[in-house]
Amino acid sequence: MTAVTRPAVPAAAAAVAGNVLFATGLIFHAFLYNFYLEALHLSPQVMGYAVAALTGGGLIVLLPAGALADRAGPRTAAAIGAAVLALGLAGGALATEPWTIYAAAALAGAGSALWRVATAPILMRVSAPDARSRAFAWNVGLLVAWGGAGTAIAGGASHWLESGAGLSHLSAIRTALLLGAAVSLASLPVFRALRLDAPAPAAPEPLAPSASSGAPSAGARAVLPLVGLVAVWMLGPAIAAPFMNLYFSRVHGMAIARIAYLFGATSWCWAVLVVGSGEVVRRLGVRRVLMAAPLLFVPAMWGLSAAGSIGLAVILYGLQGLIAPVTNPVIDQWLLARTPADRQGTVSSWRQVAADASGMAGASLGGRVLAGGGFPSLFLASAGIGLLGALGLIAGAARRQRA
């Protein structure tokens, strides 16, 4: 245990530093890009299709990314992803026509996919089995915390560039997007310098306190049906997530900078709770948390569809947004703990296929629902599909436990 734990500390710190830098451009893009497209006088349908192109670009390269991570190593996959992401984000900040917007988004999605596939195998290599829940939770928690800070910085930078530097509204947003892309590019040398131990022998984690740690690991193909259940679950949040910034702007009349500060503060709360969830998962087991957490998403979205006051809307926004960062690391452990070490890149790519397919379909559907029925219809559709997905995950986890 000592031989694994000691070298893992600097490697884990370097990996998290690279992740934070890489995610910065995505954070800026996620918050500002709808406002950029709005400044170009483009419709919500174009916004939805842009998000769909982002996820679609990732979907195309996810399976090759898994093979690359297994053969060349996850460090190489992450470094290539940093270069591709920065190019796509910079192109998106300069694009003005729908087809160029979609092309740049697809390129950025490809870079993001390479990184996301590499992240979980890297964490599996730098964490001991008895500390893995904490490692995954801390990684997600720190990224969520930086997501909050980065969102506030993105909104504040856009506001300062417009009011302080005298740029036009469109130019201020464009410049902030380019700054985010530059920070993401800075993660490339960090990933190239990352040192990873050889993958540990495949041995599944206990998925609940009573589970046997000596149970045989299933092959990679046996995990594929579970990935399908994950895809259904992720479709529900994906319908509404791309349009939350517009919700607070259009329905509650908040300025861009205020929305950025709200999202930033909420993300810091999420980060604390996600880090704490690692200890909860460690004590209760992955399966029990997986069977409970997704159900909380549904009442939050139901309430958000009818929220009349901004205070209630903020509370419900915080609740629904907490579910994914708590659930996603649990899902990663659930899948990778059943997978041999030399196939974890492949299974990680399947899991990201589920995320991107759901994101692409959800963004496209969400844009059409928002254009046709407004935010109440959007949130109700998200809740309905989220309920189906949560029930599917619960059934899948219960069936695997019985097996």
C-alpha beads as a LAMMPS data file, in Angstrom:
LAMMPS data file: protein, C-alpha beads

403 atoms
402 bonds

1 atom types
1 bond types

-500.0 500.0 xlo xhi
-500.0 500.0 ylo yhi
-500.0 500.0 zlo zhi

Masses

1 110.0

Atoms # bond

1 1 1 0.000 0.000 0.000
2 1 1 2.875 2.340 0.834
3 1 1 4.428 1.926 -2.621
4 1 1 1.187 3.036 -4.251
5 1 1 0.282 5.877 -1.912
6 1 1 3.537 7.872 -1.706
7 1 1 4.105 8.565 -5.412
8 1 1 0.397 9.143 -5.900
9 1 1 0.429 12.422 -3.932
10 1 1 2.408 14.626 -6.376
11 1 1 0.824 12.882 -9.366
12 1 1 -2.651 13.560 -8.010
13 1 1 -1.822 17.206 -7.331
14 1 1 -0.446 17.659 -10.843
15 1 1 -3.461 15.906 -12.359
16 1 1 -5.890 18.170 -10.504
17 1 1 -3.890 21.258 -11.507
18 1 1 -4.093 20.196 -15.140
19 1 1 -7.801 19.503 -14.804
20 1 1 -8.452 22.960 -13.348
21 1 1 -6.564 24.697 -16.141
22 1 1 -8.219 22.574 -18.814
23 1 1 -11.711 23.172 -17.457
24 1 1 -11.334 26.962 -17.382
25 1 1 -12.110 27.448 -21.064
26 1 1 -15.105 25.134 -20.809
27 1 1 -16.379 27.073 -17.795
28 1 1 -16.091 30.398 -19.621
29 1 1 -17.755 28.875 -22.684
30 1 1 -20.599 27.267 -20.736
31 1 1 -21.562 30.515 -19.049
32 1 1 -20.890 33.128 -21.717
33 1 1 -21.608 31.439 -25.017
34 1 1 -25.390 31.772 -24.961
35 1 1 -24.937 35.497 -24.311
36 1 1 -22.440 35.640 -27.188
37 1 1 -24.960 34.034 -29.537
38 1 1 -27.682 36.303 -28.195
39 1 1 -25.465 39.314 -28.995
40 1 1 -25.270 37.967 -32.559
41 1 1 -29.115 37.952 -32.565
42 1 1 -29.326 34.180 -32.984
43 1 1 -32.266 32.131 -31.701
44 1 1 -32.472 29.622 -28.815
45 1 1 -32.566 26.864 -31.429
46 1 1 -29.095 27.857 -32.604
47 1 1 -27.974 27.868 -28.972
48 1 1 -29.304 24.366 -28.512
49 1 1 -27.710 23.148 -31.729
50 1 1 -24.386 24.694 -30.678
51 1 1 -24.433 22.678 -27.458
52 1 1 -25.460 19.623 -29.460
53 1 1 -22.495 20.182 -31.798
54 1 1 -20.186 20.470 -28.787
55 1 1 -21.346 17.142 -27.440
56 1 1 -21.596 15.608 -30.906
57 1 1 -17.960 16.409 -31.633
58 1 1 -17.023 14.588 -28.480
59 1 1 -19.267 11.672 -29.330
60 1 1 -17.424 11.092 -32.601
61 1 1 -14.015 10.700 -30.955
62 1 1 -14.949 9.066 -27.655
63 1 1 -14.381 5.450 -28.650
64 1 1 -11.063 6.207 -30.401
65 1 1 -10.137 8.239 -27.312
66 1 1 -10.640 5.176 -25.135
67 1 1 -8.348 3.133 -27.365
68 1 1 -5.781 5.938 -27.298
69 1 1 -5.893 6.123 -23.498
70 1 1 -5.390 2.354 -23.207
71 1 1 -2.541 2.165 -25.750
72 1 1 -0.668 5.473 -25.463
73 1 1 -1.695 6.267 -21.906
74 1 1 -4.238 8.678 -20.428
75 1 1 -1.584 11.378 -20.051
76 1 1 -1.096 11.528 -23.814
77 1 1 -4.849 11.595 -24.431
78 1 1 -5.295 14.495 -22.002
79 1 1 -2.447 16.511 -23.560
80 1 1 -3.818 16.117 -27.086
81 1 1 -7.248 17.059 -25.785
82 1 1 -5.907 20.338 -24.377
83 1 1 -4.598 21.433 -27.788
84 1 1 -7.768 20.458 -29.637
85 1 1 -10.053 22.082 -27.056
86 1 1 -8.197 25.408 -27.126
87 1 1 -8.392 25.540 -30.919
88 1 1 -12.129 24.838 -30.901
89 1 1 -12.916 27.346 -28.151
90 1 1 -10.928 30.088 -29.853
91 1 1 -12.655 29.347 -33.152
92 1 1 -16.057 29.490 -31.477
93 1 1 -15.275 32.906 -29.991
94 1 1 -14.576 34.260 -33.482
95 1 1 -17.371 32.480 -35.382
96 1 1 -20.427 34.474 -36.441
97 1 1 -22.347 32.169 -38.783
98 1 1 -24.241 29.087 -37.580
99 1 1 -22.163 26.605 -39.589
100 1 1 -18.862 28.004 -38.254
101 1 1 -20.306 28.057 -34.744
102 1 1 -21.268 24.388 -35.010
103 1 1 -17.899 23.385 -36.523
104 1 1 -15.910 25.120 -33.777
105 1 1 -18.155 23.637 -31.105
106 1 1 -17.637 20.142 -32.515
107 1 1 -13.848 20.616 -32.427
108 1 1 -13.969 21.821 -28.825
109 1 1 -16.159 18.853 -27.952
110 1 1 -13.572 16.471 -29.410
111 1 1 -10.861 17.959 -27.188
112 1 1 -13.093 17.808 -24.144
113 1 1 -13.881 14.163 -24.863
114 1 1 -10.206 13.186 -24.956
115 1 1 -9.712 14.768 -21.543
116 1 1 -12.828 13.292 -19.966
117 1 1 -11.935 9.791 -21.103
118 1 1 -8.458 10.150 -19.629
119 1 1 -9.499 11.609 -16.260
120 1 1 -11.042 8.536 -14.610
121 1 1 -8.208 6.126 -15.564
122 1 1 -5.697 8.670 -14.240
123 1 1 -7.521 8.806 -10.909
124 1 1 -7.715 5.022 -10.750
125 1 1 -3.920 4.877 -11.104
126 1 1 -3.085 7.492 -8.489
127 1 1 -5.510 6.377 -5.756
128 1 1 -5.520 3.321 -3.519
129 1 1 -8.769 1.282 -3.468
130 1 1 -9.615 2.223 0.117
131 1 1 -9.260 5.954 -0.696
132 1 1 -10.785 5.939 -4.164
133 1 1 -14.179 7.366 -3.203
134 1 1 -12.433 10.301 -1.575
135 1 1 -10.135 10.827 -4.569
136 1 1 -13.006 10.919 -7.047
137 1 1 -15.119 13.132 -4.800
138 1 1 -12.274 15.581 -4.162
139 1 1 -11.458 15.797 -7.850
140 1 1 -15.051 16.587 -8.764
141 1 1 -15.464 18.867 -5.762
142 1 1 -12.422 20.941 -6.668
143 1 1 -13.557 21.184 -10.277
144 1 1 -17.006 22.280 -9.141
145 1 1 -15.425 24.859 -6.826
146 1 1 -13.321 26.173 -9.684
147 1 1 -16.423 26.102 -11.854
148 1 1 -18.029 28.528 -9.451
149 1 1 -14.980 30.771 -9.271
150 1 1 -14.442 30.561 -13.019
151 1 1 -18.050 31.450 -13.729
152 1 1 -17.803 34.515 -11.514
153 1 1 -14.515 35.480 -13.169
154 1 1 -16.015 34.994 -16.637
155 1 1 -18.997 37.206 -15.873
156 1 1 -16.879 39.779 -14.073
157 1 1 -14.307 39.878 -16.874
158 1 1 -17.002 40.387 -19.480
159 1 1 -18.542 43.174 -17.419
160 1 1 -15.187 44.911 -16.826
161 1 1 -14.152 44.637 -20.474
162 1 1 -17.402 46.332 -21.460
163 1 1 -17.745 48.973 -18.750
164 1 1 -14.112 49.488 -17.780
165 1 1 -12.175 48.869 -20.985
166 1 1 -14.811 50.394 -23.255
167 1 1 -15.354 47.385 -25.503
168 1 1 -18.718 46.755 -27.091
169 1 1 -20.989 44.131 -25.530
170 1 1 -20.138 41.589 -28.240
171 1 1 -16.387 42.300 -28.175
172 1 1 -16.249 42.040 -24.378
173 1 1 -17.843 38.595 -24.390
174 1 1 -15.626 37.478 -27.283
175 1 1 -12.462 38.609 -25.501
176 1 1 -13.450 36.796 -22.299
177 1 1 -14.069 33.601 -24.287
178 1 1 -10.600 33.875 -25.870
179 1 1 -9.015 34.318 -22.444
180 1 1 -10.677 31.109 -21.278
181 1 1 -9.349 29.247 -24.311
182 1 1 -5.811 30.459 -23.555
183 1 1 -5.968 29.161 -19.974
184 1 1 -7.156 25.761 -21.203
185 1 1 -4.170 25.603 -23.552
186 1 1 -1.892 26.125 -20.534
187 1 1 -2.904 22.672 -19.262
188 1 1 -1.032 20.982 -22.128
189 1 1 2.480 21.165 -20.586
190 1 1 1.057 20.144 -17.221
191 1 1 -0.385 16.944 -18.654
192 1 1 2.780 16.229 -20.636
193 1 1 4.837 16.404 -17.429
194 1 1 2.414 14.230 -15.437
195 1 1 3.918 11.033 -13.990
196 1 1 1.674 8.011 -13.637
197 1 1 2.326 4.651 -12.033
198 1 1 1.570 1.502 -13.999
199 1 1 -2.074 0.446 -13.639
200 1 1 -2.760 -1.619 -10.565
201 1 1 -4.089 -5.159 -10.992
202 1 1 -7.815 -5.243 -11.651
203 1 1 -9.738 -5.783 -8.431
204 1 1 -13.258 -4.487 -7.912
205 1 1 -14.004 -2.171 -5.048
206 1 1 -16.663 -3.148 -2.538
207 1 1 -19.833 -1.514 -3.830
208 1 1 -21.502 -1.642 -0.442
209 1 1 -20.195 -2.306 3.088
210 1 1 -21.444 -5.906 2.901
211 1 1 -20.070 -6.633 -0.574
212 1 1 -17.189 -9.084 -0.864
213 1 1 -13.905 -7.515 -1.896
214 1 1 -12.829 -10.779 -3.511
215 1 1 -15.636 -10.909 -6.069
216 1 1 -14.356 -11.479 -9.624
217 1 1 -14.206 -8.469 -11.959
218 1 1 -16.562 -8.572 -14.915
219 1 1 -15.237 -8.061 -18.451
220 1 1 -15.591 -4.733 -20.151
221 1 1 -18.514 -5.847 -22.296
222 1 1 -20.570 -6.829 -19.278
223 1 1 -20.604 -3.160 -18.242
224 1 1 -22.181 -1.938 -21.500
225 1 1 -25.851 -2.398 -20.412
226 1 1 -25.097 -0.332 -17.312
227 1 1 -23.728 2.444 -19.523
228 1 1 -27.050 2.467 -21.378
229 1 1 -28.889 3.111 -18.123
230 1 1 -26.505 5.978 -17.387
231 1 1 -27.319 7.522 -20.782
232 1 1 -31.053 7.563 -20.043
233 1 1 -30.489 9.163 -16.651
234 1 1 -28.209 11.907 -17.987
235 1 1 -30.709 12.949 -20.662
236 1 1 -33.001 14.568 -18.078
237 1 1 -30.509 17.131 -16.711
238 1 1 -29.077 17.695 -20.209
239 1 1 -32.367 19.129 -21.473
240 1 1 -32.386 22.074 -19.066
241 1 1 -28.739 22.666 -18.103
242 1 1 -27.666 24.699 -21.188
243 1 1 -30.419 27.267 -20.626
244 1 1 -30.181 28.023 -16.899
245 1 1 -28.308 31.272 -17.498
246 1 1 -31.020 32.450 -19.883
247 1 1 -33.678 31.453 -17.331
248 1 1 -32.365 33.867 -14.722
249 1 1 -31.788 36.564 -17.342
250 1 1 -35.157 36.390 -19.090
251 1 1 -37.508 35.286 -16.311
252 1 1 -35.974 37.110 -13.355
253 1 1 -34.270 39.987 -15.167
254 1 1 -30.794 39.444 -13.716
255 1 1 -27.722 41.028 -15.338
256 1 1 -24.985 38.793 -16.717
257 1 1 -22.521 39.693 -13.958
258 1 1 -25.090 38.983 -11.216
259 1 1 -25.917 35.619 -12.760
260 1 1 -22.203 34.819 -12.848
261 1 1 -21.823 35.635 -9.156
262 1 1 -24.932 33.595 -8.316
263 1 1 -23.661 30.593 -10.262
264 1 1 -20.230 30.991 -8.701
265 1 1 -21.538 31.082 -5.136
266 1 1 -23.821 28.120 -5.789
267 1 1 -20.943 26.127 -7.239
268 1 1 -18.885 26.723 -4.113
269 1 1 -21.732 25.273 -2.062
270 1 1 -21.889 22.315 -4.420
271 1 1 -18.151 21.782 -4.077
272 1 1 -18.322 21.510 -0.287
273 1 1 -21.219 19.069 -0.474
274 1 1 -19.579 16.979 -3.204
275 1 1 -16.375 16.646 -1.187
276 1 1 -18.459 15.585 1.808
277 1 1 -20.322 13.072 -0.332
278 1 1 -17.075 11.146 -0.787
279 1 1 -17.145 10.200 2.877
280 1 1 -20.855 9.341 2.648
281 1 1 -20.172 7.037 -0.311
282 1 1 -17.260 5.448 1.528
283 1 1 -19.462 4.631 4.519
284 1 1 -22.719 3.684 2.792
285 1 1 -21.368 2.157 -0.404
286 1 1 -21.633 3.153 -4.041
287 1 1 -24.782 1.164 -4.778
288 1 1 -26.862 2.674 -1.966
289 1 1 -25.969 6.242 -2.915
290 1 1 -26.607 5.490 -6.579
291 1 1 -30.101 4.224 -5.781
292 1 1 -31.066 7.365 -3.841
293 1 1 -29.365 10.492 -5.182
294 1 1 -30.872 10.659 -8.728
295 1 1 -34.432 10.735 -7.371
296 1 1 -33.817 14.148 -5.779
297 1 1 -33.468 15.748 -9.207
298 1 1 -37.126 15.265 -10.135
299 1 1 -38.923 17.281 -7.411
300 1 1 -36.393 20.081 -7.799
301 1 1 -37.237 20.462 -11.495
302 1 1 -40.970 20.220 -10.831
303 1 1 -40.641 23.046 -8.318
304 1 1 -38.483 25.123 -10.643
305 1 1 -41.139 24.934 -13.360
306 1 1 -43.579 26.746 -11.042
307 1 1 -41.205 28.940 -8.997
308 1 1 -42.498 32.508 -8.901
309 1 1 -39.906 34.167 -6.673
310 1 1 -36.231 34.480 -7.357
311 1 1 -35.381 33.183 -3.869
312 1 1 -37.204 29.896 -4.421
313 1 1 -35.757 29.626 -7.918
314 1 1 -32.214 29.956 -6.554
315 1 1 -32.810 27.249 -3.927
316 1 1 -34.269 24.821 -6.447
317 1 1 -31.539 25.612 -8.959
318 1 1 -28.979 24.750 -6.293
319 1 1 -30.680 21.445 -5.458
320 1 1 -31.087 20.217 -9.025
321 1 1 -27.542 21.231 -9.939
322 1 1 -26.046 19.333 -6.997
323 1 1 -27.304 15.935 -8.145
324 1 1 -25.024 15.493 -11.162
325 1 1 -21.683 16.278 -9.455
326 1 1 -22.611 13.968 -6.577
327 1 1 -23.833 11.179 -8.844
328 1 1 -21.208 11.278 -11.607
329 1 1 -18.189 10.165 -9.534
330 1 1 -20.356 7.439 -8.020
331 1 1 -21.252 6.270 -11.526
332 1 1 -17.571 6.270 -12.527
333 1 1 -16.650 4.095 -9.565
334 1 1 -19.625 1.818 -10.180
335 1 1 -18.521 1.160 -13.747
336 1 1 -14.725 1.108 -13.441
337 1 1 -14.685 -1.059 -10.318
338 1 1 -16.200 -3.824 -12.497
339 1 1 -13.622 -3.385 -15.259
340 1 1 -10.082 -4.808 -15.686
341 1 1 -7.398 -2.123 -15.409
342 1 1 -6.243 -2.522 -19.001
343 1 1 -9.789 -1.879 -20.279
344 1 1 -10.719 1.079 -18.076
345 1 1 -9.971 3.575 -20.855
346 1 1 -12.434 1.772 -23.111
347 1 1 -15.179 1.681 -20.474
348 1 1 -14.476 5.311 -19.583
349 1 1 -14.996 6.190 -23.246
350 1 1 -18.322 4.295 -23.270
351 1 1 -19.403 6.215 -20.196
352 1 1 -18.506 9.480 -21.913
353 1 1 -20.414 8.342 -25.021
354 1 1 -23.444 8.066 -22.751
355 1 1 -22.812 11.587 -21.439
356 1 1 -22.279 13.133 -24.865
357 1 1 -25.146 11.345 -26.572
358 1 1 -27.453 12.499 -23.797
359 1 1 -26.015 16.007 -23.909
360 1 1 -26.421 16.285 -27.680
361 1 1 -29.963 14.952 -27.688
362 1 1 -30.896 16.949 -24.586
363 1 1 -29.564 20.265 -25.876
364 1 1 -31.298 19.865 -29.225
365 1 1 -34.583 18.861 -27.617
366 1 1 -34.280 21.525 -24.929
367 1 1 -33.744 24.298 -27.460
368 1 1 -36.853 23.255 -29.379
369 1 1 -38.976 22.933 -26.232
370 1 1 -37.815 26.331 -24.960
371 1 1 -38.541 28.003 -28.297
372 1 1 -42.016 26.481 -28.437
373 1 1 -43.222 26.326 -24.831
374 1 1 -40.998 28.439 -22.584
375 1 1 -39.194 27.552 -19.399
376 1 1 -42.063 25.758 -17.556
377 1 1 -42.347 23.249 -20.404
378 1 1 -38.573 22.877 -20.511
379 1 1 -38.301 22.077 -16.803
380 1 1 -41.251 19.665 -16.834
381 1 1 -39.752 17.756 -19.763
382 1 1 -36.430 17.570 -17.913
383 1 1 -38.143 16.256 -14.776
384 1 1 -40.125 13.598 -16.645
385 1 1 -37.120 12.119 -18.433
386 1 1 -35.034 12.427 -15.278
387 1 1 -37.572 10.318 -13.414
388 1 1 -37.392 7.564 -16.016
389 1 1 -33.602 7.614 -15.878
390 1 1 -33.464 7.522 -12.079
391 1 1 -35.778 4.521 -11.967
392 1 1 -33.635 2.795 -14.586
393 1 1 -30.454 3.328 -12.553
394 1 1 -32.141 2.028 -9.414
395 1 1 -33.337 -1.084 -11.228
396 1 1 -29.898 -1.659 -12.733
397 1 1 -28.076 -1.281 -9.434
398 1 1 -30.548 -3.595 -7.663
399 1 1 -30.256 -6.235 -10.394
400 1 1 -26.451 -6.193 -10.359
401 1 1 -26.464 -6.557 -6.576
402 1 1 -28.724 -9.608 -6.756
403 1 1 -26.528 -11.100 -9.465

Bonds

1 1 1 2
2 1 2 3
3 1 3 4
4 1 4 5
5 1 5 6
6 1 6 7
7 1 7 8
8 1 8 9
9 1 9 10
10 1 10 11
11 1 11 12
12 1 12 13
13 1 13 14
14 1 14 15
15 1 15 16
16 1 16 17
17 1 17 18
18 1 18 19
19 1 19 20
20 1 20 21
21 1 21 22
22 1 22 23
23 1 23 24
24 1 24 25
25 1 25 26
26 1 26 27
27 1 27 28
28 1 28 29
29 1 29 30
30 1 30 31
31 1 31 32
32 1 32 33
33 1 33 34
34 1 34 35
35 1 35 36
36 1 36 37
37 1 37 38
38 1 38 39
39 1 39 40
40 1 40 41
41 1 41 42
42 1 42 43
43 1 43 44
44 1 44 45
45 1 45 46
46 1 46 47
47 1 47 48
48 1 48 49
49 1 49 50
50 1 50 51
51 1 51 52
52 1 52 53
53 1 53 54
54 1 54 55
55 1 55 56
56 1 56 57
57 1 57 58
58 1 58 59
59 1 59 60
60 1 60 61
61 1 61 62
62 1 62 63
63 1 63 64
64 1 64 65
65 1 65 66
66 1 66 67
67 1 67 68
68 1 68 69
69 1 69 70
70 1 70 71
71 1 71 72
72 1 72 73
73 1 73 74
74 1 74 75
75 1 75 76
76 1 76 77
77 1 77 78
78 1 78 79
79 1 79 80
80 1 80 81
81 1 81 82
82 1 82 83
83 1 83 84
84 1 84 85
85 1 85 86
86 1 86 87
87 1 87 88
88 1 88 89
89 1 89 90
90 1 90 91
91 1 91 92
92 1 92 93
93 1 93 94
94 1 94 95
95 1 95 96
96 1 96 97
97 1 97 98
98 1 98 99
99 1 99 100
100 1 100 101
101 1 101 102
102 1 102 103
103 1 103 104
104 1 104 105
105 1 105 106
106 1 106 107
107 1 107 108
108 1 108 109
109 1 109 110
110 1 110 111
111 1 111 112
112 1 112 113
113 1 113 114
114 1 114 115
115 1 115 116
116 1 116 117
117 1 117 118
118 1 118 119
119 1 119 120
120 1 120 121
121 1 121 122
122 1 122 123
123 1 123 124
124 1 124 125
125 1 125 126
126 1 126 127
127 1 127 128
128 1 128 129
129 1 129 130
130 1 130 131
131 1 131 132
132 1 132 133
133 1 133 134
134 1 134 135
135 1 135 136
136 1 136 137
137 1 137 138
138 1 138 139
139 1 139 140
140 1 140 141
141 1 141 142
142 1 142 143
143 1 143 144
144 1 144 145
145 1 145 146
146 1 146 147
147 1 147 148
148 1 148 149
149 1 149 150
150 1 150 151
151 1 151 152
152 1 152 153
153 1 153 154
154 1 154 155
155 1 155 156
156 1 156 157
157 1 157 158
158 1 158 159
159 1 159 160
160 1 160 161
161 1 161 162
162 1 162 163
163 1 163 164
164 1 164 165
165 1 165 166
166 1 166 167
167 1 167 168
168 1 168 169
169 1 169 170
170 1 170 171
171 1 171 172
172 1 172 173
173 1 173 174
174 1 174 175
175 1 175 176
176 1 176 177
177 1 177 178
178 1 178 179
179 1 179 180
180 1 180 181
181 1 181 182
182 1 182 183
183 1 183 184
184 1 184 185
185 1 185 186
186 1 186 187
187 1 187 188
188 1 188 189
189 1 189 190
190 1 190 191
191 1 191 192
192 1 192 193
193 1 193 194
194 1 194 195
195 1 195 196
196 1 196 197
197 1 197 198
198 1 198 199
199 1 199 200
200 1 200 201
201 1 201 202
202 1 202 203
203 1 203 204
204 1 204 205
205 1 205 206
206 1 206 207
207 1 207 208
208 1 208 209
209 1 209 210
210 1 210 211
211 1 211 212
212 1 212 213
213 1 213 214
214 1 214 215
215 1 215 216
216 1 216 217
217 1 217 218
218 1 218 219
219 1 219 220
220 1 220 221
221 1 221 222
222 1 222 223
223 1 223 224
224 1 224 225
225 1 225 226
226 1 226 227
227 1 227 228
228 1 228 229
229 1 229 230
230 1 230 231
231 1 231 232
232 1 232 233
233 1 233 234
234 1 234 235
235 1 235 236
236 1 236 237
237 1 237 238
238 1 238 239
239 1 239 240
240 1 240 241
241 1 241 242
242 1 242 243
243 1 243 244
244 1 244 245
245 1 245 246
246 1 246 247
247 1 247 248
248 1 248 249
249 1 249 250
250 1 250 251
251 1 251 252
252 1 252 253
253 1 253 254
254 1 254 255
255 1 255 256
256 1 256 257
257 1 257 258
258 1 258 259
259 1 259 260
260 1 260 261
261 1 261 262
262 1 262 263
263 1 263 264
264 1 264 265
265 1 265 266
266 1 266 267
267 1 267 268
268 1 268 269
269 1 269 270
270 1 270 271
271 1 271 272
272 1 272 273
273 1 273 274
274 1 274 275
275 1 275 276
276 1 276 277
277 1 277 278
278 1 278 279
279 1 279 280
280 1 280 281
281 1 281 282
282 1 282 283
283 1 283 284
284 1 284 285
285 1 285 286
286 1 286 287
287 1 287 288
288 1 288 289
289 1 289 290
290 1 290 291
291 1 291 292
292 1 292 293
293 1 293 294
294 1 294 295
295 1 295 296
296 1 296 297
297 1 297 298
298 1 298 299
299 1 299 300
300 1 300 301
301 1 301 302
302 1 302 303
303 1 303 304
304 1 304 305
305 1 305 306
306 1 306 307
307 1 307 308
308 1 308 309
309 1 309 310
310 1 310 311
311 1 311 312
312 1 312 313
313 1 313 314
314 1 314 315
315 1 315 316
316 1 316 317
317 1 317 318
318 1 318 319
319 1 319 320
320 1 320 321
321 1 321 322
322 1 322 323
323 1 323 324
324 1 324 325
325 1 325 326
326 1 326 327
327 1 327 328
328 1 328 329
329 1 329 330
330 1 330 331
331 1 331 332
332 1 332 333
333 1 333 334
334 1 334 335
335 1 335 336
336 1 336 337
337 1 337 338
338 1 338 339
339 1 339 340
340 1 340 341
341 1 341 342
342 1 342 343
343 1 343 344
344 1 344 345
345 1 345 346
346 1 346 347
347 1 347 348
348 1 348 349
349 1 349 350
350 1 350 351
351 1 351 352
352 1 352 353
353 1 353 354
354 1 354 355
355 1 355 356
356 1 356 357
357 1 357 358
358 1 358 359
359 1 359 360
360 1 360 361
361 1 361 362
362 1 362 363
363 1 363 364
364 1 364 365
365 1 365 366
366 1 366 367
367 1 367 368
368 1 368 369
369 1 369 370
370 1 370 371
371 1 371 372
372 1 372 373
373 1 373 374
374 1 374 375
375 1 375 376
376 1 376 377
377 1 377 378
378 1 378 379
379 1 379 380
380 1 380 381
381 1 381 382
382 1 382 383
383 1 383 384
384 1 384 385
385 1 385 386
386 1 386 387
387 1 387 388
388 1 388 389
389 1 389 390
390 1 390 391
391 1 391 392
392 1 392 393
393 1 393 394
394 1 394 395
395 1 395 396
396 1 396 397
397 1 397 398
398 1 398 399
399 1 399 400
400 1 400 401
401 1 401 402
402 1 402 403
